[in-house]
């Protein structure tokens, strides 16, 4: 098949769509990627890229068509909205000229914003290619949950847009079963919706501590590690509150990997609360190094704010934690918490409960290492049963090869 992937984010940004593109190419599909200039999460263009510079790339033999956009910046909701709209506008205008030929399928990777689907629908109108939309973030719910938009008029306008995007997509994949009712409420027939969760990249499969060299010296002690976006949704105020409550346990070390709009605020709070000896920001690192980082942790942390939309979401990092066989401590509600409990991979508490998070950490801290290792093994087995990459890719190929909606039924 000839497949066009439409995504606002792509290599060298770290998103799972990178792995999906290479996996499809490895399965002998012809893949082209339509994307923007990389600027996530720092909010500025990566070295070597600019508004005009480097409009084309090649990733592992895959042609990458890059369109201009306004970088997301660091902290302004207005700037973020301009970032979203600029990609949708420029991609819609440029794609018909630079994504030449016919495509058997257009695959849209929608982690936010939903406007990423607009260029795909323009191409569908011009070329007649079916559109498969993978919804990993619900709109407009995510806008209000993040506090970015409070205007009822804007929320209604976005809802109108989402309904049209869903209506004109030929098939909608959802990363969580809990997403399905929200998509149906947008007027989508249930037969158009398929549950299709995330997986972990193959570098996380079957790793062992003995196989990996430490990426850099880490503080000695009991290490709780977080890896991912440092943003508002991840509820770092309450993570730091939990760390503050455990300050007297000087050998409990909190390791934060990643970058995002709240990273400077987190750094300032660490200094303000006097947590420099126990909370450490290690910055952003390549995806390829993540298994080596993870294997130096005693426990991996996953956290989300309390909000109905976040309760429906399965955080993508959770699959990576499980694939690595690492025990997990969670402060979140809903689907993510259910998976941790159901798998037996760790301990979890409700969202925005720092005292309860501190208690769970102390439970894991007091637990013999063999007990934590057993948690990690249970998580790995659960991952193999529910999120195994090859099985999910097989399922995706089946969906892609039958673009007639009536044959896309689960």
Order of alpha helices (4+ residues) and beta strands (2+ residues): beta-alpha-beta-beta-beta-alpha-beta-alpha-beta-alpha-alpha-beta-alpha-beta-beta-alpha-beta-alpha-beta-alpha-beta-alpha-alpha-beta-alpha-beta-alpha-alpha-alpha
